Amino acid sequence: MGTVVYELKDHVATITLNRPEVLNALNYELLVELEIALESILIHPDIRAVVITGAGDKAFSVGADLKERKHLPDSMVKRNLTKIGQVFNMIEQLPQPTICVLNGYAFGGGLELSLACDFQIASDHAKIGLTETSLGIIPGAGGTQRLTKLIGQAKALELILTARHITAVEALEYGIMTKVCSSSELQNTAEEFVQSITRNAPIAIQQAKFAVKQAGNVDLQTGLQVERKAYELTLHTEDRIEALNAFSEKRKPVFKGK
């Protein structure tokens, strides 16, 4: 079994970071395998949601593998940094909704990976933090940008400059987490959340995600035009007709992503 485990079931792709013995630290091999898994998702039209989690019950990921990095020349460190940025951008740009399930620690690059996802669901014993300034560096895989867009400049600066660890409950209060639950309920909570999305029309879900993501990058009038075009793409789908028929027949629609 590799450093990443990829599974596909009921239209949901699950990616598991699989280095529990080192708290799922991100070495170059893992990043390459993660990239391969994401490429598989991109060419698979039937996938309706993507879940990313970590093996074991201690950590989602503690970030970059510092033991590996300690022995790398600067050129290889830059290689790793380029790869991690590319892979996290791939996650952010997936058309499907992405759900990060944090089963423990998420520090540095581990939290940055989570921030590249659309939703974050954590167990209440999880702790998170962008700890890079305590190591003489800064977040370099999108943390300064994605965290700031998510919670605002002042709160992002506070967490990054202090490098402190916060609990999942605190992260929920900051607006970083979508949901927090007990460890025993984490899997069920994540599955129920995923199902609440995937039971809806897949094309509509992807177009809605695209329109919402564009809202943060363009002015209002441009955003309204994006929304209109995204809406029009759903008009001639079989799923829209199925939804209308199901409403008339007082039954739940069966969507096919067509």
C-alpha positions, 0 to 999 in steps of 0.5 A, spaced: 500 500 500 502 506 498 503 513 501 496 515 498 490 510 498 485 512 493 478 509 493 471 510 489 464 508 491 457 510 490 460 516 486 464 519 491 472 519 491 476 518 497 483 520 498 487 517 504 494 520 506 497 514 508 503 515 513 500 514 520 507 512 523 509 519 521 503 523 522 501 523 515 507 528 514 508 530 506 514 527 503 515 528 495 513 521 494 506 522 497 505 529 493 506 525 487 501 519 489 496 525 491 497 528 484 496 521 480 490 520 484 487 527 483 489 526 475 484 520 476 479 524 479 479 529 473 478 524 468 472 520 471 466 524 469 461 520 474 465 522 481 460 527 484 464 529 491 471 528 493 473 526 501 480 527 503 482 524 510 488 521 513 490 514 516 490 513 523 487 517 529 492 522 531 493 526 525 490 528 518 497 531 517 503 535 520 505 538 514 512 537 510 516 531 512 522 535 516 526 529 516 526 529 509 527 536 508 533 537 513 537 533 508 535 536 501 539 541 498 535 548 496 534 546 489 530 540 492 526 544 497 524 548 491 522 542 487 518 540 493 515 547 494 513 547 487 510 540 487 506 542 493 503 548 490 501 545 484 497 539 488 494 544 492 491 548 486 489 541 483 485 540 489 482 547 489 480 547 482 477 540 482 470 541 479 467 537 484 465 539 492 471 537 496 471 535 503 477 535 508 475 530 514 480 532 519 481 526 524 487 529 528 493 534 528 493 539 522 499 543 522 503 547 516 502 544 510 497 539 513 492 545 514 494 548 508 491 542 504 485 542 508 484 550 506 484 548 499 478 544 500 471 547 500 469 544 506 472 542 513 469 537 518 474 535 524 473 531 530 473 535 537 480 532 539 483 535 533 488 541 533 490 545 527 495 551 526 500 554 521 506 553 525 511 555 519 514 562 523 516 558 529 521 554 524 524 560 521 519 560 514 512 562 512 506 558 510 508 557 502 503 552 500 497 557 500 496 558 507 497 566 507 492 567 501 487 562 503 486 563 510 486 570 509 480 570 504 477 565 509 477 569 515 480 576 514 487 579 514 487 580 522 485 573 524 490 570 519 495 574 521 494 573 528 494 565 527 500 565 522 505 570 526 503 567 533 504 560 530 499 557 535 495 551 535 488 552 536 483 546 537 477 544 532 472 548 536 476 554 536 477 553 529 470 553 528 469 559 531 474 563 527 470 560 521 476 555 519 472 549 520 465 547 517 463 542 522 466 539 529 464 533 532 466 527 537 471 522 534 466 517 534 461 521 530 466 523 525 465 518 520 458 518 520 457 526 520 462 526 514 458 521 510 451 525 512 454 531 509 457 528 503 450 525 502 447 531 503 450 534 497 451 528 492 443 527 492 442 533 488 444 534 481 451 533 479 451 538 474 448 543 478 452 542 484 459 543 479 456 549 476 454 552 483 461 551 485 464 554 479 459 561 480 460 561 487 468 561 487 468 566 481 464 571 486 471 572 490 475 574 484 470 578 480 466 584 481 458 584 482 456 585 475 461 580 472 459 575 477 452 575 475 454 574 468 458 568 470 452 566 474 447 566 468 451 562 464 452 557 469 445 557 470 444 556 462 448 550 462 443 546 467 437 548 462 438 543 457 440 537 462 436 531 463 437 532 470 433 538 470 427 534 466 428 529 471 427 534 477 421 537 474 418 530 473 419 527 480 416 534 483 410 532 479 410 525 481 411 527 488 417 522 488 425 523 489 429 525 483 434 520 480 439 524 478 444 521 473 449 527 471 447 528 464 
